[in-house]
Amino acid sequence: MRPVKMTPAHQTERLAELVCSNTFKSVEPMHAHGLLKAEMRVLGSMVLQAADEARIPGGSALAVDRVAFAAGVERRILSHPNIALVRGEVTELPSPGIIATGPLTSDALATAIANRLTAQSLAFYDAIAPILAADSLDYSRLFKASRYGKGGGDDYWNAPFTKDEYEAFVAALIAGEQYEPGHEFDKVPYFEGCLPVEEMAQRGVETLRFGPMKPIGLQDPRGLARGQNGEPYAVVQLRQEDRAAQMWNLVGFQTRLKTGAQQRIFRTIPGLEQAEFLRYGSIHRNSYLNAPQALTPYLSAPNDPLLLFAGQLTGVEGYTESAATGMLAGINLARLLAGDAPVLPPPTTMLGALYRYLRETEPARFQPMNANFGLMEPLPNPPRDKFKKKEALAERAMASMKDFVTQIGVVVTA
C-alpha cells in the first residue's frame, strides 16, 4: 500500500523493504534456515535470486544490502509480463487472490480478515516461550510427572530446583538483558495472564513459585527414594510440542530476554545445561491467524478455496519462512485456477514440516513458529551424532523436495 499509505516502520515505497534484520540467516543446509533456503532454490525462489545479487559479507548468513535487495525484487516484479503493480491500501479480500501481509497489517485489512474468518482467529500480539530439542536434554536431572497425576500421569518433564538454585535463577532473570523495541508499534501492553517471566521475577522472589514454577502437586521420585519430601522447592515444566516428542516447550516462560540471555540463563535450569533452542521466546506485535483453526491445510479460507493466505500472517516466523509460504501459495492458486488440486510438500521437507505444524497443531496452543529440525518427520533410524542426524535429515529433505518439484512440474527460471 506504500507510498499511498505508510506503516509505522517502513521508510520507503520500495517493495520488499527490510525493516528489521538485513540477514536471511544461515545458508548452510545443516542449519534449519539454510535447508529451507536450499528447498526454495529448488522451487526457483525469486526472492533468493535477488538476495544473492545483493549479498554482502556475513559469514555463513545470507546478509544483504537492504537498498539493493529491495531494488532487485522490485525490478523483477515490474519487468514480469504477467504482473501489474497496483499501489494502494487493500481493504477487501480478493478472490481469487493471496493475502500475504505481516505484523503491520492495516486496521482496515485486519478488520476484513477478522470479519471473514472470525475475530477469534486473528491475534495482534504473540507471547512465545522457548522450545528445546529433546535430544539436547539431560534426563538424568529431570523427572516425568503431571501435576496431581492428571492426564497420562507423566505428561511433562520437570526440572526441580533447590532453594539456592531457585533464588540464583530469579536473580539472573532480573539481571538479564532484555529486548528493547526499536519502534513505537512494537511496544506491547502486557496482560496479567501472560507476563514475561522476567517481569514476574521483578515482582518478588516468590512470585514465580506461585506461578509457572509452582511445585504443588509434583513429587520427585528421587527425593521420595531418599526418604525426603518429594516436592521440590520450585519446578520448571517442559511440555511436549509435537507428536514425535522431538520438541519441548518451557511452560509459562514467555520472555523478552535477548537470545544470548535466554541461552545463558535458561541453561542454568537443571537438565538444560546443553539445551539446543529450536525457537527462542518472544513477546512482540505480530498480526497472525490461528491457522489450524481458521484455514484449510493449504492455507485457504474454509469457505473460499481461491482465497489463500501466506507469509507471517499464517503463523510462520521470519523472512525465509514467509517467502517460502508465499511461493507455495502462488503454486497452489495457479493449480486451482487451472483446475488442478492444491499440493503440499511431504513433512520430510522443511517446508512441508512447517505446513504440517500450521495444520495439525492444537488450536488452543498454537503460536507462530520458525523453521527448525524438530518439526520434521523423524528418521526411522537416526544417527546418535547430532551433526550426522541433521545431515541425514537435510539429504532426505532435498531428495523429497526434488521429487515434489518433478511431481508438480515446476519450471525453474533464472
C-alpha positions as a printed Julia matrix, in Angstrom:
414×3 Matrix{Float64}:
   0.0     0.0     0.0
   3.07    2.24    0.24
   3.52    5.09   -0.58
  -0.23    5.77   -0.69
  -0.37    4.8     2.96
   2.79    4.29    5.02
   3.33    1.99    8.01
   4.86    2.98   11.36
   8.16    1.32   10.42
   8.8     1.46    6.66
  10.77    4.4     5.29
  10.5     3.96    1.51
   8.0     2.99   -1.17
  10.16    0.04   -2.3
   8.74   -3.46   -2.42
  10.46   -5.91   -0.04
  11.92   -3.19    2.21
  13.6    -4.98    5.13
  12.63   -3.21    8.35
  14.34   -5.35   10.97
  17.36   -7.53   10.3
  19.2    -7.44    6.96
  20.0   -11.15    7.12
  18.1   -14.2     5.92
  20.11  -16.29    8.4
  22.27  -19.28    7.54
  22.8   -20.72    4.07
  24.25  -23.97    5.41
  21.91  -26.94    4.82
  22.81  -28.4     8.26
  21.02  -25.35    9.67
  17.2   -25.32    9.51
  17.04  -21.94    7.73
  19.77  -23.0     5.33
  17.87  -26.16    4.46
  14.67  -24.19    3.85
  16.57  -21.87    1.51
  18.02  -24.85   -0.35
  14.48  -26.18   -0.84
  13.32  -22.75   -2.04
  16.12  -22.68   -4.61
  14.87  -26.0    -6.0
  11.46  -24.31   -6.35
  13.08  -21.33   -8.13
  12.78  -18.6    -5.48
  12.94  -15.12   -6.98
  13.44  -13.63   -3.53
  16.62  -15.65   -3.03
  17.85  -14.72   -6.51
  17.53  -11.05   -5.51
  19.2   -11.76   -2.16
  22.14  -13.46   -3.86
  22.66  -10.41   -6.07
  22.55   -8.05   -3.07
  24.66  -10.24   -0.76
  27.24   -8.58    1.48
  29.81  -10.22    3.82
  28.04  -12.01    6.67
  29.87  -15.27    7.26
  27.55  -18.22    6.75
  24.5   -15.92    6.9
  22.82  -14.55    3.79
  23.19  -10.86    4.67
  22.07   -8.32    2.06
  22.35   -4.66    1.2
  18.81   -3.52    2.04
  18.56   -0.98   -0.79
  20.0    -3.32   -3.43
  17.78   -6.19   -2.29
  14.56   -4.16   -2.39
  15.55   -2.74   -5.78
  16.25   -6.25   -7.11
  12.87   -7.6    -6.01
  11.04   -4.56   -7.37
  12.85   -4.77  -10.7
  11.82   -8.4   -11.12
   8.2    -7.64  -10.27
   7.92   -4.64  -12.6
   9.59   -6.41  -15.51
   7.44   -9.55  -15.31
   4.99   -9.69  -18.25
   2.19  -11.23  -16.15
   2.35   -8.84  -13.2
   0.75   -5.41  -12.89
   1.73   -3.49   -9.74
  -1.14   -1.52   -8.22
  -0.27    0.86   -5.37
  -2.95    1.39   -2.75
  -4.4     0.11    0.51
  -6.19   -3.24    0.29
  -9.36   -3.09    2.38
 -11.25   -6.09    0.98
 -10.25   -9.7     0.43
  -9.81  -10.53   -3.28
 -10.86  -13.88   -4.7
  -9.06  -15.39   -6.42
  -6.13  -13.95   -4.51
  -3.43  -14.35   -1.88
  -3.28  -12.31    1.33
   0.36  -12.16    2.4
   0.53   -9.35    4.9
   2.51   -9.31    8.15
   2.9    -7.67   11.57
   1.96   -4.21   10.26
  -1.35   -5.23    8.67
  -3.51   -2.12    8.31
  -6.57   -1.77   10.5
  -8.92   -1.92    7.52
  -7.43   -5.14    6.14
  -7.26   -6.71    9.62
 -10.96   -5.94   10.04
 -11.77   -7.56    6.69
  -9.8   -10.68    7.64
 -11.44  -10.89   11.06
 -14.9   -10.49    9.55
 -14.25  -13.33    7.09
 -12.51  -15.76    9.45
 -13.97  -14.61   12.82
 -12.25  -12.18   15.15
 -11.09  -15.0    17.44
  -8.86  -16.34   14.65
  -6.72  -13.19   14.4
  -4.16  -12.19   17.04
  -2.24   -8.94   17.27
   0.5    -9.87   19.77
   2.32  -13.1    20.39
   3.77  -14.34   23.67
   6.11  -17.2    22.94
   8.04  -19.49   25.27
  11.27  -21.16   24.14
  11.18  -24.63   22.57
  14.08  -27.04   23.11
  15.31  -30.1    21.22
  14.53  -33.34   23.04
  17.92  -34.88   22.29
  19.71  -31.98   24.0
  18.15  -32.52   27.45
  19.83  -34.3    30.36
  17.06  -36.61   31.51
  19.1   -37.82   34.49
  18.31  -34.47   36.13
  14.63  -34.39   35.18
  11.61  -36.38   36.29
   8.38  -37.15   34.47
   5.06  -36.28   36.08
   1.83  -34.37   35.62
   0.55  -32.14   38.38
  -1.57  -34.27   40.73
  -1.13  -37.16   38.3
  -3.63  -35.7    35.84
  -3.79  -36.63   32.17
  -1.48  -39.53   31.47
   0.15  -39.05   34.87
   3.57  -38.33   33.37
   2.9   -35.9    30.52
   5.58  -33.36   31.49
   9.31  -33.38   32.07
  10.06  -31.47   35.27
  13.25  -29.69   36.25
  13.43  -29.48   40.1
  15.15  -26.6    41.9
  16.58  -26.33   45.39
  16.03  -23.06   47.27
  19.53  -21.8    46.41
  19.18  -22.75   42.75
  15.81  -21.04   42.54
  16.97  -17.78   44.13
  20.02  -17.64   41.86
  17.78  -18.25   38.85
  15.4   -15.44   39.83
  18.35  -13.07   40.3
  19.66  -13.99   36.84
  16.26  -13.32   35.26
  16.08   -9.88   36.87
  19.6    -9.01   35.68
  19.13  -10.45   32.17
  19.44   -8.15   29.17
  16.04   -7.55   27.61
  15.0    -6.76   24.06
  14.07   -3.09   23.74
  11.57   -2.29   20.97
  13.13   -0.22   18.2
   9.76    1.08   17.03
   6.76    2.5    18.83
   4.49   -0.07   17.11
   6.36   -2.95   18.75
   5.74   -1.81   22.34
   3.46   -4.42   23.85
   0.93   -3.85   26.64
   1.41   -6.8    29.0
  -1.6    -8.79   30.14
  -1.65  -10.19   33.66
  -2.32  -13.69   32.38
   0.66  -13.59   30.02
   3.51  -11.7    31.66
   7.16  -12.14   30.63
   8.93  -14.44   33.05
  11.46  -11.71   33.91
   8.61   -9.3    34.72
   7.19  -11.85   37.17
  10.65  -12.25   38.73
  10.86   -8.49   39.32
   7.61   -8.54   41.3
   9.17  -10.51   44.12
  11.38  -13.5    44.72
   8.41  -15.78   45.46
   6.23  -14.73   42.51
   7.42  -17.46   40.13
   6.96  -20.15   42.83
   3.27  -19.24   42.84
   3.16  -19.01   39.05
   4.77  -21.11   36.31
   7.38  -22.57   38.69
   4.99  -23.71   41.4
   5.9   -27.18   42.75
   2.48  -28.04   44.17
   1.16  -31.41   43.07
   4.52  -32.68   41.8
   6.56  -35.39   43.5
  10.17  -36.01   42.52
  10.62  -39.82   42.88
  14.31  -39.36   43.63
  13.51  -37.3    46.7
  10.98  -39.87   47.84
  13.55  -42.65   47.32
  15.9   -40.82   49.69
  13.19  -40.69   52.33
  12.64  -36.97   51.79
   9.57  -34.94   50.94
   9.27  -35.45   47.19
   8.02  -31.93   46.47
  10.83  -29.74   45.03
  11.29  -26.15   46.14
  10.39  -24.98   42.6
   9.93  -26.6    39.19
  10.18  -25.7    35.52
   7.86  -27.85   33.43
   8.53  -28.9    29.84
   5.52  -29.76   27.69
   5.61  -31.87   24.53
   5.11  -29.8    21.37
   4.89  -32.42   18.64
   3.65  -35.98   18.15
   7.16  -37.36   17.79
   8.24  -35.72   21.1
  11.2   -34.03   19.43
  10.32  -30.56   20.78
   9.64  -29.46   24.35
   8.21  -26.12   25.46
   9.21  -24.26   28.65
   5.73  -23.84   30.11
   4.84  -20.25   31.02
   8.27  -18.88   30.03
   7.26  -16.23   27.51
  10.06  -13.69   27.61
  11.61  -10.53   26.18
  15.13  -11.53   27.14
  17.64  -11.27   24.31
  18.64  -14.57   22.75
  22.08  -14.57   24.39
  20.49  -14.02   27.8
  17.97  -16.79   27.14
  20.75  -19.22   26.34
  22.82  -18.27   29.36
  20.01  -18.12   31.94
  17.78  -20.98   30.8
  20.76  -23.31   30.56
  21.13  -22.94   34.33
  17.86  -24.85   34.69
  18.72  -28.38   35.92
  18.88  -30.75   32.95
  19.06  -27.95   30.39
  22.81  -27.29   30.6
  23.33  -28.32   26.94
  19.9   -27.32   25.66
  19.5   -26.62   21.95
  16.97  -23.85   21.3
  14.68  -24.64   18.38
  12.71  -21.45   18.98
  13.53  -18.55   21.29
  10.94  -16.88   23.46
   9.5   -13.51   22.47
   6.7   -11.05   23.02
   6.02   -8.57   20.24
   3.41   -7.15   17.94
   2.51   -9.7    15.32
  -0.7    -9.97   13.32
  -1.23  -13.67   12.7
  -4.01  -16.18   12.18
  -4.68  -19.28   14.22
  -4.02  -21.34   11.09
  -5.12  -24.79   12.33
  -8.43  -23.31   13.44
  -9.09  -20.79   10.69
  -7.55  -22.16    7.47
  -7.5   -25.3     5.34
  -4.36  -27.48    5.14
  -3.12  -25.5     2.13
  -3.95  -22.21    3.92
  -7.11  -21.09    2.13
 -10.27  -19.68    3.67
 -12.58  -22.61    4.56
 -15.45  -21.16    2.54
 -13.4   -19.99   -0.44
 -10.68  -22.27   -1.88
  -9.41  -19.46   -4.13
  -8.65  -17.11   -1.23
  -5.24  -18.17    0.07
  -3.06  -16.8     2.86
   0.73  -16.7     3.09
   3.61  -15.1     4.94
   3.84  -14.17    8.57
   0.07  -13.77    8.76
  -0.25  -17.58    8.64
   1.81  -18.09   11.8
   5.32  -18.61   10.46
   8.21  -16.53   11.79
  10.94  -14.98    9.67
  11.74  -13.63    6.21
  12.64  -17.02    4.74
   9.61  -18.84    6.15
   7.29  -16.08    4.95
   8.75  -16.11    1.43
   8.55  -19.91    1.29
   4.83  -19.98    2.13
   4.28  -17.28   -0.49
   5.87  -19.5    -3.14
   3.64  -22.44   -2.28
   0.55  -20.22   -2.15
   1.36  -18.98   -5.66
   1.86  -22.52   -6.95
  -1.42  -23.68   -5.43
  -3.5   -20.76   -6.65
  -2.16  -21.32  -10.17
  -3.06  -25.01   -9.9
  -6.55  -24.26   -8.63
  -7.19  -21.79  -11.45
  -6.05  -24.46  -13.91
  -8.47  -26.97  -12.4
  -5.84  -28.97  -10.51
  -5.85  -29.87   -6.81
  -3.57  -27.98   -4.4
  -0.42  -29.74   -3.26
   1.79  -29.79   -0.18
   5.39  -31.0     0.15
   5.86  -34.0     2.44
   6.83  -33.41    6.09
  10.24  -34.89    5.29
  10.99  -31.44    3.82
  11.37  -28.31    5.94
   8.63  -26.5     4.02
   6.29  -29.48    4.31
   7.05  -29.76    8.03
   6.16  -26.08    8.53
   2.84  -26.62    6.75
   2.15  -29.68    8.88
   2.7   -27.56   12.01
   0.27  -24.96   10.66
  -2.47  -27.52   10.06
  -2.03  -30.06   12.88
  -1.11  -28.07   16.0
  -3.83  -27.95   18.64
  -5.54  -24.57   18.05
  -5.62  -23.69   21.76
  -1.82  -23.98   21.91
  -0.95  -22.53   18.51
   1.88  -19.97   18.4
   3.98  -18.68   15.5
   6.87  -20.97   14.55
  10.18  -20.67   12.74
  11.9   -23.37   10.7
  13.64  -25.98   12.87
  14.61  -29.62   12.6
  12.23  -30.59   15.4
   9.28  -30.04   13.04
  10.43  -32.62   10.53
   9.32  -36.22   10.25
  11.77  -38.26   12.39
  14.3   -40.51   10.73
  13.46  -44.21   11.17
  16.97  -44.96   12.5
  18.58  -41.63   13.4
  22.36  -41.45   13.96
  23.36  -40.7    17.55
  25.69  -37.94   16.4
  23.68  -34.67   16.14
  25.57  -33.37   13.11
  25.14  -36.63   11.23
  21.46  -36.65   12.16
  20.94  -33.18   10.7
  22.98  -34.17    7.66
  20.71  -37.18    7.1
  17.58  -35.05    7.57
  18.88  -32.49    5.07
  19.79  -35.13    2.47
  16.36  -36.73    2.76
  14.66  -33.32    2.59
  16.46  -32.3    -0.6
  15.65  -35.61   -2.28
  11.99  -35.27   -1.24
  11.78  -31.67   -2.5
  13.29  -32.59   -5.86
  10.74  -35.39   -6.19
   7.97  -32.93   -5.24
   9.1   -30.4    -7.86
   9.21  -33.12  -10.52
   5.74  -34.32   -9.49
   4.11  -30.89   -9.83
   6.07  -29.84  -12.89
   7.53  -26.57  -11.58
   9.7   -24.87  -14.2
  12.59  -23.02  -12.56
  13.75  -19.87  -14.38
  16.89  -17.89  -13.67
